[in-house]
Amino acid sequence: MSIISGTWHFTMKTPIGSIEADYVFTGTPEGHTGAASGAGEELTLQNIAVEDHPDGERVTWDQKITKPMRLNLSFDVVVTGDELHGHPRAGKLPRSKVSGVRTAQTG
């Protein structure tokens, strides 16, 4: 089982302020699935990839949001135990910082 599996609370520091959201990642025999909810939206995560990293796991994925504005985001985080840190990037915009803490374990 991947250490990303579970429920997480994210805080993203963006140029327009902090945004909070909840994420759920599930490991399956075919790979990983994920969903996010926050800012009045519920989204399915795309292209989730997990690989070993010296500090735990490196996890990347894509998601499309419409609030507070329409953006295609690409996330790149490192998971260490019950915490994660990394960044989302939206096209040519500067990357933001994201941190998260596990709120529930699955499996």
DSSP file (Angstrom, degrees, kcal/mol; ACC not computed):
  #  RESIDUE AA STRUCTURE BP1 BP2  ACC     N-H-->O    O-->H-N    N-H-->O    O-->H-N    TCO  KAPPA ALPHA  PHI   PSI    X-CA   Y-CA   Z-CA
    1    1 A M              0   0    0      0, 0.0     2,-0.1     0, 0.0   106,-0.0   0.000 360.0 360.0 360.0 138.8    0.0    0.0    0.0
    2    2 A S    >   -     0   0    0      1,-0.1     3,-0.9     2,-0.0    25,-0.1  -0.461 360.0-129.9 -74.6 146.3    1.2    3.5   -0.9
    3    3 A I  T 3  S+     0   0    0      1,-0.2    -1,-0.1    -2,-0.1    77,-0.1   0.651 104.5  67.9 -75.3 -12.1    1.7    6.0    2.0
    4    4 A I  T 3  S+     0   0    0     75,-0.1    21,-0.3    20,-0.0    -1,-0.2   0.750  74.4 111.3 -73.7 -22.3   -0.3    8.6    0.1
    5    5 A S    <   +     0   0    0     -3,-0.9   101,-0.5    19,-0.1     2,-0.3  -0.278  59.3  51.0 -56.7 129.6   -3.5    6.4    0.6
    6    6 A G  E    S-AB  25 105A   0     19,-2.5    19,-2.7    99,-0.2     2,-0.4  -0.887  93.0 -51.9 139.9-169.5   -5.9    8.1    3.0
    7    7 A T  E     -AB  24 104A   0     97,-2.8    96,-3.2    -2,-0.3    97,-1.5  -0.894  51.2-173.2-109.3 135.8   -7.6   11.4    3.6
    8    8 A W  E     -AB  23 102A   0     15,-3.2    15,-2.7    -2,-0.4     2,-0.5  -0.931  22.5-142.6-130.5 148.6   -5.6   14.7    3.7
    9    9 A H  E     -AB  22 101A   0     92,-2.5    92,-1.8    -2,-0.3     2,-0.3  -0.971  28.0-162.0-110.8 119.7   -6.3   18.3    4.6
   10   10 A F  E     -AB  21 100A   0     11,-3.2    11,-1.7    -2,-0.5     2,-0.4  -0.735  14.7-163.9-103.1 147.2   -4.3   20.6    2.2
   11   11 A T  E     -AB  20  99A   0     88,-2.7    88,-2.0    -2,-0.3     2,-0.5  -0.989  10.9-165.8-126.0 121.8   -3.4   24.3    2.6
   12   12 A M  E     -AB  19  98A   0      7,-3.2     7,-2.5    -2,-0.4     2,-0.8  -0.932  10.1-151.0-110.7 125.6   -2.2   26.0   -0.6
   13   13 A K  E     +AB  18  97A   0     84,-2.8    84,-1.5    -2,-0.5     5,-0.2  -0.857  30.0 168.8 -95.8 111.1   -0.5   29.4   -0.4
   14   14 A T  E >   -A   17   0A   0      3,-1.6     3,-1.8    -2,-0.8    81,-0.1  -0.706  51.6-101.0-118.9 167.9   -1.3   31.3   -3.6
   15   15 A P  T 3  S+     0   0    0      0, 0.0     3,-0.1     0, 0.0    -1,-0.0   0.739 124.5  50.4 -60.8 -20.9   -0.9   34.9   -4.8
   16   16 A I  T 3  S-     0   0    0      1,-0.4     2,-0.2     3,-0.0    -3,-0.0   0.333 126.4 -84.7 -99.5   8.2   -4.6   35.4   -4.1
   17   17 A G  E <   -A   14   0A   0     -3,-1.8    -3,-1.6     2,-0.1    -1,-0.4  -0.589  64.2 -37.1 119.8 178.9   -4.4   34.0   -0.6
   18   18 A S  E     -A   13   0A   0     -5,-0.2     2,-0.4    -2,-0.2    -5,-0.2  -0.561  49.1-165.0 -80.3 140.0   -4.6   30.6    1.2
   19   19 A I  E     -A   12   0A   0     -7,-2.5    -7,-3.2    -2,-0.2     2,-0.4  -0.991   3.3-157.5-125.2 133.1   -6.9   28.0   -0.1
   20   20 A E  E     +A   11   0A   0     -2,-0.4    19,-0.3    -9,-0.2     2,-0.3  -0.880  18.6 161.9-112.4 145.0   -7.9   24.9    1.9
   21   21 A A  E     -A   10   0A   0    -11,-1.7   -11,-3.2    -2,-0.4     2,-0.4  -0.983  32.2-124.7-154.6 158.9   -9.2   21.6    0.5
   22   22 A D  E     -AC   9  37A   0     15,-2.9    15,-2.5    -2,-0.3     2,-0.4  -0.914  25.6-166.6-110.7 137.9   -9.6   18.0    1.5
   23   23 A Y  E     -AC   8  36A   0    -15,-2.7   -15,-3.2    -2,-0.4     2,-0.4  -0.934   9.2-161.8-125.2 144.8   -8.2   15.2   -0.6
   24   24 A V  E     -AC   7  35A   0     11,-2.5    11,-1.9    -2,-0.4     2,-0.4  -0.995   8.3-172.0-127.1 125.0   -8.8   11.4   -0.6
   25   25 A F  E     -AC   6  34A   0    -19,-2.7   -19,-2.5    -2,-0.4     2,-0.4  -0.955   2.6-172.3-116.5 135.6   -6.3    9.1   -2.3
   26   26 A T  E     - C   0  33A   0      7,-2.6     7,-2.5    -2,-0.4     2,-0.4  -0.994  16.9-139.2-130.6 129.5   -7.0    5.4   -2.7
   27   27 A G  E     + C   0  32A   0     -2,-0.4     5,-0.2     5,-0.2    -2,-0.0  -0.718  26.9 177.3 -84.5 135.8   -4.6    2.7   -4.0
   28   28 A T  E >   - C   0  31A   0      3,-3.9     3,-1.3    -2,-0.4    -2,-0.0  -0.850  46.8-102.5-128.8 166.2   -6.1    0.1   -6.4
   29   29 A P  T 3  S+     0   0    0      0, 0.0     3,-0.1     0, 0.0    -2,-0.0   0.791 124.7  50.3 -59.3 -25.2   -4.6   -2.8   -8.2
   30   30 A E  T 3  S-     0   0    0      1,-0.2     2,-0.4     0, 0.0    -3,-0.0   0.553 127.6 -85.9 -88.8  -8.6   -4.6   -0.6  -11.4
   31   31 A G  E <   -C   28   0A   0     -3,-1.3    -3,-3.9    18,-0.0     2,-0.3  -0.993  68.4 -32.7 142.8-136.0   -2.9    2.4   -9.7
   32   32 A H  E     -C   27   0A   0     -2,-0.4     2,-0.3    16,-0.3    16,-0.3  -0.936  40.2-164.8-127.1 148.4   -4.3    5.2   -7.6
   33   33 A T  E     +C   26   0A   0     -7,-2.5    -7,-2.6    -2,-0.3     2,-0.3  -0.880  14.9 179.0-122.1 160.9   -7.5    7.2   -7.7
   34   34 A G  E     -C   25   0A   0     11,-0.4    11,-2.4    -2,-0.3     2,-0.3  -0.996  14.7-167.5-160.6 157.9   -8.1   10.5   -6.0
   35   35 A A  E     -CD  24  44A   0    -11,-1.9   -11,-2.5    -2,-0.3     2,-0.3  -0.983   7.8-156.8-145.7 152.8  -10.7   13.3   -5.3
   36   36 A A  E     -CD  23  43A   0      7,-2.5     7,-3.1    -2,-0.3     2,-0.4  -0.963   5.0-171.0-130.6 148.2  -10.6   16.8   -3.9
   37   37 A S  E     +CD  22  42A   0    -15,-2.5   -15,-2.9    -2,-0.3     2,-0.2  -0.994  31.9 102.9-140.8 135.9  -13.2   19.0   -2.3
   38   38 A G  E >   + D   0  41A   0      3,-2.2     3,-1.7    -2,-0.4   -17,-0.1  -0.829  60.2  41.6 165.4 159.1  -13.0   22.6   -1.4
   39   39 A A  T 3  S-     0   0    0    -19,-0.3     3,-0.1     1,-0.3   -18,-0.1   0.799 130.4 -58.1  54.3  31.9  -14.0   26.1   -2.5
   40   40 A G  T 3  S+     0   0    0      1,-0.2     2,-0.3    27,-0.0    -1,-0.3   0.643 115.8 107.0  78.1  14.3  -17.5   24.7   -3.4
   41   41 A E  E <   -D   38   0A   0     -3,-1.7    -3,-2.2    26,-0.1     2,-0.4  -0.925  52.2-158.2-126.0 150.1  -16.1   22.1   -5.9
   42   42 A E  E     -D   37   0A   0     -2,-0.3     2,-0.3    -5,-0.2    -5,-0.2  -0.996  26.6-177.3-123.9 124.6  -15.6   18.3   -5.9
   43   43 A L  E     -D   36   0A   0     -7,-3.1    -7,-2.5    -2,-0.4     2,-0.5  -0.897  26.6-132.9-128.3 148.5  -13.0   17.2   -8.4
   44   44 A T  E     -D   35   0A   0     -2,-0.3    20,-0.4    -9,-0.2    -9,-0.3  -0.858  29.5-129.1 -96.2 134.0  -11.5   13.9   -9.7
   45   45 A L        -     0   0    0    -11,-2.4   -11,-0.4    -2,-0.5     2,-0.3  -0.581  23.2-152.5 -83.2 146.2   -7.7   13.8   -9.8
   46   46 A Q  E     +E   62   0A   0     16,-3.0    16,-2.8    -2,-0.2   -13,-0.0  -0.836  62.2  10.9-118.4 153.8   -6.1   12.8  -13.1
   47   47 A N  E    S-     0   0A   0     -2,-0.3     2,-0.3    14,-0.2    -1,-0.2   0.837  72.0-172.6  54.5  43.3   -2.8   11.1  -13.9
   48   48 A I  E     -     0   0A   0    -16,-0.3     2,-0.4    -3,-0.2   -16,-0.3  -0.536   4.2-178.1 -71.5 127.0   -1.8   10.2  -10.4
   49   49 A A  E     -E   60   0A   0     11,-2.6    11,-2.3    -2,-0.3     2,-0.4  -0.993   9.1-167.9-129.7 136.2    1.8    8.8  -10.3
   50   50 A V  E     +E   59   0A   0     -2,-0.4     2,-0.3     9,-0.2     9,-0.2  -0.982  12.8 165.7-125.2 132.3    3.6    7.6   -7.2
   51   51 A E  E     -E   58   0A   0      7,-2.3     7,-3.1    -2,-0.4    -2,-0.0  -0.978  41.5 -90.5-142.4 156.8    7.3    6.8   -7.0
   52   52 A D  E     -E   57   0A   0     -2,-0.3     5,-0.2     5,-0.2     3,-0.0  -0.324  41.2-174.6 -64.3 148.0    9.8    6.2   -4.3
   53   53 A H  E >   -E   56   0A   0      3,-1.8     3,-1.9    26,-0.1    25,-0.0  -0.976  38.5-112.3-140.7 148.6   11.7    9.3   -2.9
   54   54 A P  T 3  S+     0   0    0      0, 0.0    -2,-0.0     0, 0.0    -1,-0.0   0.794 120.6  42.9 -53.9 -28.4   14.5    9.4   -0.3
   55   55 A D  T 3  S-     0   0    0     25,-0.0     2,-0.3    -3,-0.0    -3,-0.0   0.433 135.1 -72.6 -97.6   0.2   12.1   11.1    2.1
   56   56 A G  E <  S-E   53   0A   0     -3,-1.9    -3,-1.8    24,-0.1     2,-0.4  -0.789  90.3 -12.4 151.9-105.2    9.1    8.9    1.5
   57   57 A E  E     -EF  52  79A   0     22,-1.9    22,-3.2    -2,-0.3     2,-0.5  -0.993  46.3-143.6-134.3 142.2    7.0    9.1   -1.7
   58   58 A R  E     -EF  51  78A   0     -7,-3.1    -7,-2.3    -2,-0.4     2,-0.4  -0.923  24.8-172.3-100.2 127.5    6.9   11.6   -4.6
   59   59 A V  E     -EF  50  77A   0     18,-2.7    18,-2.7    -2,-0.5     2,-0.3  -0.981   6.1-179.0-125.8 131.5    3.3   12.0   -5.8
   60   60 A T  E     +EF  49  76A   0    -11,-2.3   -11,-2.6    -2,-0.4     2,-0.3  -0.942  10.6 153.0-125.8 150.6    2.2   13.9   -8.9
   61   61 A W  E     - F   0  75A   0     14,-1.4    14,-3.1    -2,-0.3     2,-0.3  -0.976  31.1-125.8-164.5 167.6   -1.3   14.5  -10.4
   62   62 A D  E     +EF  46  74A   0    -16,-2.8   -16,-3.0    -2,-0.3     2,-0.3  -0.895  24.5 174.2-118.9 150.3   -3.3   16.9  -12.4
   63   63 A Q  E     - F   0  73A   0     10,-2.2    10,-3.3    -2,-0.3     2,-0.5  -0.983  22.7-138.1-153.7 150.8   -6.6   18.6  -11.6
   64   64 A K  E     - F   0  72A   0    -20,-0.4     2,-0.3    -2,-0.3     8,-0.2  -0.933  23.2-174.8-110.3 129.8   -8.9   21.2  -13.2
   65   65 A I  E     - F   0  71A   0      6,-2.7     6,-2.0    -2,-0.5    -2,-0.0  -0.848  22.3-172.3-119.3 158.9  -10.6   23.8  -11.0
   66   66 A T        +     0   0    0     -2,-0.3     4,-0.2     4,-0.2    -1,-0.1   0.458  56.4 101.4-122.3 -10.0  -13.1   26.5  -11.8
   67   67 A K  S    S+     0   0    0      1,-0.2    -1,-0.2     2,-0.2     4,-0.1  -0.993  93.6   4.1-128.2 134.7  -13.1   28.4   -8.4
   68   68 A P  S    S-     0   0    0      0, 0.0     2,-0.3     0, 0.0    -1,-0.2  -0.998 146.7 -20.3 -76.7 -10.4  -11.8   30.9   -7.6
   69   69 A M  S    S-     0   0    0      2,-0.0     2,-0.5     0, 0.0    -2,-0.2  -0.972  78.6 -85.4-151.3 163.6  -10.8   30.9  -11.3
   70   70 A R        +     0   0    0     -2,-0.3     2,-0.3    -4,-0.2    -4,-0.2  -0.603  62.3 152.4 -76.4 117.8  -10.6   28.3  -14.1
   71   71 A L  E     -F   65   0A   0     -6,-2.0    -6,-2.7    -2,-0.5     2,-0.6  -0.990  44.5-137.3-145.0 150.6   -7.1   26.7  -14.0
   72   72 A N  E     -F   64   0A   0     -2,-0.3    19,-0.5    -8,-0.2     2,-0.3  -0.963  33.8-162.7-104.9 116.4   -5.4   23.4  -14.9
   73   73 A L  E     -F   63   0A   0    -10,-3.3   -10,-2.2    -2,-0.6     2,-0.5  -0.784  16.0-161.8-105.7 143.6   -3.1   22.5  -12.0
   74   74 A S  E     -FG  62  89A   0     15,-2.3    15,-1.9    -2,-0.3     2,-0.3  -0.989  16.9-157.2-121.1 120.1   -0.2   20.1  -11.9
   75   75 A F  E     -FG  61  88A   0    -14,-3.1   -14,-1.4    -2,-0.5     2,-0.3  -0.717  15.2-178.8 -99.6 147.4    0.8   19.0   -8.4
   76   76 A D  E     +FG  60  87A   0     11,-2.0    11,-2.2    -2,-0.3     2,-0.3  -0.889  19.7 160.9-143.5 109.1    4.2   17.6   -7.2
   77   77 A V  E     -FG  59  86A   0    -18,-2.7   -18,-2.7    -2,-0.3     2,-0.5  -0.888  33.7-138.3-130.6 158.5    4.5   16.7   -3.6
   78   78 A V  E     -FG  58  85A   0      7,-2.8     7,-1.7    -2,-0.3     2,-0.5  -0.985  19.5-150.6-116.7 126.9    6.6   14.6   -1.3
   79   79 A V  E     +FG  57  84A   0    -22,-3.2   -22,-1.9    -2,-0.5     2,-0.5  -0.856  16.5 177.1-100.9 125.4    4.9   12.5    1.4
   80   80 A T  E >   - G   0  83A   0      3,-2.8     3,-1.6    -2,-0.5     2,-0.3  -0.936  62.5 -56.9-128.4 106.7    6.7   11.8    4.6
   81   81 A G  T 3  S-     0   0    0     -2,-0.5   -25,-0.0     1,-0.2    -2,-0.0  -0.443 121.3 -13.8  62.0-121.4    4.7    9.9    7.1
   82   82 A D  T 3  S+     0   0    0     -2,-0.3    20,-2.3    -3,-0.1     2,-0.3   0.094 126.6  70.8-102.8  21.3    1.5   11.9    7.9
   83   83 A E  E <   -GH  80 101A   0     -3,-1.6    -3,-2.8    18,-0.2     2,-0.3  -0.951  55.8-169.8-133.3 155.0    2.7   15.1    6.2
   84   84 A L  E     -GH  79 100A   0     16,-2.0    16,-2.1    -2,-0.3     2,-0.3  -0.989   2.4-176.0-142.5 153.9    3.3   16.3    2.7
   85   85 A H  E     +GH  78  99A   0     -7,-1.7    -7,-2.8    -2,-0.3     2,-0.3  -0.990  29.7  96.5-145.5 147.5    4.9   19.3    1.1
   86   86 A G  E     -GH  77  98A   0     12,-2.1    12,-2.3    -2,-0.3    -9,-0.2  -0.944  54.6 -80.9 170.3-145.3    5.3   20.5   -2.5
   87   87 A H  E     -G   76   0A   0    -11,-2.2   -11,-2.0    -2,-0.3     2,-0.3  -0.999  12.3-142.0-154.3 147.3    3.7   22.7   -5.0
   88   88 A P  E     -G   75   0A   0      0, 0.0     8,-2.0     0, 0.0     2,-0.4  -0.836  21.4-157.6-100.0 151.2    1.0   23.1   -7.6
   89   89 A R  E     -G   74   0A   0    -15,-1.9   -15,-2.3    -2,-0.3     2,-0.6  -0.993   8.0-160.2-129.5 138.8    1.7   24.9  -10.9
   90   90 A A    >   -     0   0    0     -2,-0.4     3,-2.3     3,-0.3   -17,-0.2  -0.865  55.2 -76.5-119.6  94.4   -0.9   26.5  -13.2
   91   91 A G  T 3  S-     0   0    0     -2,-0.6    -1,-0.1   -19,-0.5   -17,-0.0  -0.287 108.9 -13.4  56.1-127.3    0.6   26.9  -16.6
   92   92 A K  T 3  S+     0   0    0     -3,-0.1    -1,-0.3     2,-0.0     3,-0.1   0.442 108.2 111.6 -88.9  -1.1    3.0   29.8  -16.8
   93   93 A L  S <  S-     0   0    0     -3,-2.3    -3,-0.3     1,-0.1     3,-0.1  -0.358  83.7 -90.2 -67.9 153.2    1.9   31.2  -13.4
   94   94 A P        -     0   0    0      0, 0.0    -4,-0.2     0, 0.0    -1,-0.1  -0.348  50.2-103.3 -61.9 145.2    4.5   31.0  -10.6
   95   95 A R        -     0   0    0     -6,-0.1    -6,-0.2    -3,-0.1     2,-0.2  -0.394  34.8-144.5 -70.6 149.8    4.2   27.9   -8.6
   96   96 A S        -     0   0    0     -8,-2.0     2,-0.4    -3,-0.1   -82,-0.2  -0.507  17.3-106.2-103.1 174.2    2.5   28.0   -5.2
   97   97 A K  E     -B   13   0A   0    -84,-1.5   -84,-2.8   -10,-0.2     2,-0.4  -0.846  31.3-172.3-105.0 143.1    3.3   26.1   -2.0
   98   98 A V  E     +BH  12  86A   0    -12,-2.3   -12,-2.1    -2,-0.4     2,-0.3  -0.993   6.1 176.9-132.5 142.2    1.1   23.3   -0.7
   99   99 A S  E     -BH  11  85A   0    -88,-2.0   -88,-2.7    -2,-0.4     2,-0.3  -0.959   7.9-176.8-135.7 156.3    1.3   21.5    2.6
  100  100 A G  E     -BH  10  84A   0    -16,-2.1   -16,-2.0    -2,-0.3     2,-0.4  -0.996  16.4-152.8-153.1 156.1   -0.9   18.8    4.0
  101  101 A V  E     -BH   9  83A   0    -92,-1.8   -92,-2.5    -2,-0.3     2,-0.2  -0.989  31.0-112.0-129.6 141.3   -1.6   16.6    7.0
  102  102 A R  E     +B    8   0A   0    -20,-2.3   -94,-0.3    -2,-0.4     3,-0.1  -0.514  28.9 178.9 -70.6 134.1   -3.3   13.2    7.0
  103  103 A T  E    S+     0   0A   0    -96,-3.2     2,-0.3     1,-0.4   -95,-0.2   0.568  70.0  11.9-110.1 -16.2   -6.6   13.2    8.7
  104  104 A A  E     -B    7   0A   0    -97,-1.5   -97,-2.8     2,-0.0    -1,-0.4  -0.952  66.8-136.1-159.8 142.5   -7.5    9.5    8.2
  105  105 A Q  E     -B    6   0A   0     -2,-0.3     2,-0.3   -99,-0.2   -99,-0.2  -0.734  18.0-153.5 -95.4 146.1   -5.7    6.4    7.1
  106  106 A T              0   0    0   -101,-0.5  -101,-0.1    -2,-0.3    -2,-0.0  -0.854 360.0 360.0-115.1 158.1   -7.2    3.9    4.6
  107  107 A G              0   0    0     -2,-0.3    -1,-0.1  -106,-0.0   -81,-0.0   0.442 360.0 360.0  90.8 360.0   -6.4    0.2    4.3
